[in-house]
């Protein structure tokens, strides 16, 4: 018996669909998946574990932690990342509700500086870095590379680098300026580290060494001199802190200022956001504030 071609094709598709559904429905349901679907916590940190490509993996709603033999470190890290992600989104992106990341953020853990350098090609003395791909209004890749051989350093670096990942959601068409990316990330670091940067800034100011506001906000690349690199981080952090603490600028307002400086220029943006204040006036206020050595705001 001969059937019309249309009937044959539709019958084959129907059979394939039925077979695929049966195959998927026959897969075992992991307890971790069930727990995640029914989690009532404000921030779901439920995770599942498996192996892939020679790595052990701990996966949550927004992160995949890749490690070898460090399951306790990975589980703590994934909890910290989920909680910090939501805290950062509320503070800087003014998020009202959580939206799952797609793609998820892959976090690779390396137990030594040697392993870190071998896999990432970054210097072994580095402690971590972020790898992002943005364009056309979305984030195409999220990846963190972290050394895990010192717990206190891991906490500091993870918080800093994760801030870059969160900020990419708001700057996925045009890259966020260096000063804003680093200055905001500094605010995520523990107070001890921020006081350390403030001390370096004070020493530089005492020696008459600092970036002007125009130099800071127009920098396309990091300084090559290590001393100036530290100053760039410290001064970027102080500029963000000045705006958010002294000038009471909210996180969402700050990102508008960042975008304004990038697109319209420093003078126009300052004039619009600070009721006719000039760059010179605001910079003098900022310089005076830095020189006074006021206490850093508590990390929120």
C-alpha positions in Angstrom: 0.0 0.0 0.0 1.3 3.5 -0.9 0.8 6.4 1.5 1.1 10.1 0.6 4.6 11.5 1.4 3.0 14.0 3.8 1.5 11.1 5.8 4.8 9.3 5.9 6.8 12.3 7.2 4.2 13.2 9.9 4.1 9.6 11.0 7.9 9.4 11.3 8.0 12.7 13.3 5.3 11.5 15.6 7.2 8.2 16.2 10.4 10.2 16.9 8.6 12.6 19.3 7.1 9.7 21.2 10.4 7.9 21.4 12.2 11.0 22.6 9.6 11.7 25.2 9.8 8.2 26.5 13.6 8.4 26.7 13.5 11.6 28.6 10.8 10.6 31.0 12.6 7.3 31.7 15.7 9.1 33.0 16.1 9.0 36.8 15.1 12.2 38.6 17.8 13.4 40.9 16.8 14.3 44.5 18.8 17.6 44.1 16.6 18.5 41.1 13.4 17.9 43.0 14.7 20.0 46.0 15.6 22.9 43.7 12.1 22.9 42.2 10.5 23.1 45.6 13.0 25.4 47.3 11.2 28.3 49.1 14.4 30.2 50.1 14.8 33.8 48.8 18.0 32.6 47.2 18.0 29.0 46.1 21.4 27.4 46.7 20.3 23.9 46.0 22.8 22.0 43.9 23.6 18.7 42.2 26.9 17.0 41.7 28.2 15.0 38.7 31.3 14.4 36.6 32.1 15.9 33.2 35.3 15.9 31.1 37.5 14.9 33.9 36.1 17.5 36.3 33.9 17.1 39.3 31.0 19.5 39.0 28.6 21.1 41.5 25.8 22.9 39.7 23.1 25.3 41.0 20.5 27.4 39.3 23.1 30.0 38.0 26.5 28.4 38.5 28.6 25.4 37.7 31.7 24.9 39.9 34.4 22.7 38.3 36.9 21.2 40.6 39.0 18.1 41.3 38.7 16.6 44.8 37.5 19.9 46.5 33.8 19.1 46.9 33.4 21.0 50.2 35.1 24.1 48.8 32.9 23.9 45.7 29.7 23.5 47.7 30.5 26.5 49.9 31.6 28.5 46.9 28.4 27.8 45.0 26.3 28.9 48.1 28.4 32.1 48.4 28.1 32.9 44.7 24.3 32.5 44.6 23.9 34.7 47.6 26.4 37.3 46.4 24.8 37.4 43.0 21.4 38.4 44.3 22.9 40.9 46.7 24.8 42.5 43.9 21.8 42.5 41.6 19.7 44.3 44.2 22.3 46.8 45.1 23.6 47.8 41.6 21.0 46.7 39.1 18.0 47.5 41.3 16.6 44.1 40.6 13.1 43.5 41.9 13.2 39.7 41.3 15.7 37.1 40.4 16.1 36.0 36.8 18.1 32.9 36.0 21.3 33.3 34.1 21.5 31.8 30.6 24.2 30.8 30.1 25.2 29.9 33.6 28.4 31.1 35.1 31.1 28.4 34.9 33.6 28.7 37.8 36.9 26.7 37.5 38.8 26.0 40.7 42.6 25.5 40.7 44.3 24.2 43.9 47.7 25.9 43.2 49.1 28.9 41.3 50.9 26.4 39.1 47.7 24.7 38.1 46.0 28.1 37.6 48.8 29.2 35.2 48.9 25.9 33.3 45.2 25.9 32.5 44.6 29.6 32.1 48.0 30.9 30.8 47.8 33.7 33.4 50.7 34.4 35.7 50.9 31.9 38.7 50.9 34.8 41.2 47.5 35.9 40.0 44.5 34.7 42.1 41.6 34.9 39.7 40.1 36.5 36.6 36.8 36.7 34.7 36.2 35.7 31.1 33.1 37.4 29.6 31.7 37.6 26.1 29.1 40.3 25.4 27.3 41.7 22.4 24.0 42.4 20.8 22.5 43.2 24.2 23.2 40.0 26.0 26.0 38.1 27.8 27.1 35.1 25.7 29.7 33.7 28.1 30.3 33.9 31.9 33.3 32.2 33.4 35.4 32.7 36.6 38.8 31.2 37.1 39.9 31.1 40.8 42.7 29.7 42.9 41.5 27.9 45.9 44.8 27.4 47.9 44.0 30.2 50.4 40.4 30.5 51.8 40.6 34.1 52.7 42.0 35.1 49.4 39.4 33.0 47.6 36.6 34.9 49.4 38.0 38.2 48.4 38.8 37.4 44.8 35.5 35.6 44.2 33.5 38.6 45.5 35.4 41.0 43.3 35.3 39.0 40.1 31.7 38.1 40.5 30.8 41.8 40.6 32.2 42.0 37.1 29.9 39.2 35.9 26.8 40.8 37.4 27.7 44.3 36.0 27.9 42.7 32.5 24.1 42.3 32.5 23.8 46.1 32.5 26.6 46.7 30.0 26.2 43.9 27.4 26.2 46.1 24.3 29.2 48.4 25.2 31.8 47.4 27.7 31.6 49.1 31.1 34.5 51.6 31.6 37.5 50.3 33.6 37.1 52.8 36.5 33.5 51.8 37.0 34.1 48.0 36.7 36.9 48.0 39.2 35.6 50.8 41.4 32.3 49.0 42.0 34.0 45.6 42.4 36.2 47.1 45.1 33.0 47.8 47.1 32.3 44.1 47.2 35.5 43.3 48.9 35.9 42.8 52.6 36.5 46.0 54.6 40.1 44.9 55.5 41.0 44.9 51.8 39.3 48.2 51.2 41.1 49.9 54.1 44.3 48.6 52.6 43.5 50.3 49.3 42.6 53.5 51.2 46.0 53.4 52.9 47.8 53.1 49.6 45.7 56.0 48.3 46.5 58.2 51.2 50.2 57.5 50.7 50.0 58.4 47.0 48.1 61.6 47.8 50.7 62.6 50.3 53.3 62.2 47.6 51.2 64.3 45.2 50.5 61.3 42.9 46.9 60.8 41.7 44.8 60.6 38.6 42.7 63.5 37.6 39.0 62.8 37.2 39.3 63.1 33.5 42.3 60.7 33.4 40.5 58.2 35.6 37.2 58.1 33.8 38.7 58.1 30.3 41.2 55.3 30.9 40.6 52.5 28.3 43.3 50.2 29.7 45.0 49.5 33.1 48.3 51.2 33.9 51.3 49.1 33.1 53.2 50.3 36.2 52.2 48.1 39.2 52.3 51.2 41.5 49.9 53.1 39.3 47.7 50.0 38.9 47.2 49.9 42.7 46.5 53.6 42.6 44.0 53.1 39.8 42.1 50.5 41.8 42.2 52.5 45.0 41.2 55.8 43.3 38.4 54.1 41.3 37.0 52.6 44.5 37.3 55.9 46.3 35.4 57.7 43.4 32.6 55.2 43.5 32.5 55.4 47.3 32.4 59.2 47.2 29.4 59.1 44.8 27.5 56.5 46.7 28.3 57.5 50.3 29.0 61.2 50.3 26.7 62.2 47.4 24.0 59.5 48.3 23.9 58.2 44.7 22.0 54.9 44.5 23.4 51.9 42.7 21.0 52.3 39.7 21.8 56.1 39.6 25.5 55.3 39.6 25.1 53.1 36.5 23.3 55.9 34.7 26.2 58.2 35.6 28.7 55.5 34.3 26.8 55.2 31.0 26.4 59.0 30.7 30.2 59.6 31.1 30.9 56.9 28.6 28.4 58.2 26.0 28.0 62.0 26.7 31.3 62.9 28.4 32.2 63.8 31.9 31.2 67.5 31.9 27.7 67.0 30.5 27.0 64.1 32.8 28.2 65.8 36.0 26.3 68.9 35.1 23.1 67.0 34.6 23.3 64.7 37.6 24.6 67.2 40.2 22.4 70.3 39.5 24.8 72.4 37.5 28.0 71.4 39.4 31.1 71.7 37.3 33.7 68.9 37.0 36.3 71.2 38.8 33.9 71.7 41.7 33.0 68.1 42.1 36.6 67.0 41.8 37.7 69.5 44.4 35.0 68.1 46.8 36.2 64.6 46.0 39.9 65.4 46.6 39.0 67.1 49.9 37.0 64.0 50.9 39.9 61.7 50.1 42.4 63.8 51.9 40.3 63.7 55.1 40.6 60.0 55.2 37.0 59.4 56.2 36.0 55.9 57.2 34.9 53.5 54.6 31.2 52.7 54.5 30.3 49.3 55.8 30.0 46.6 53.1 26.4 46.0 52.3 
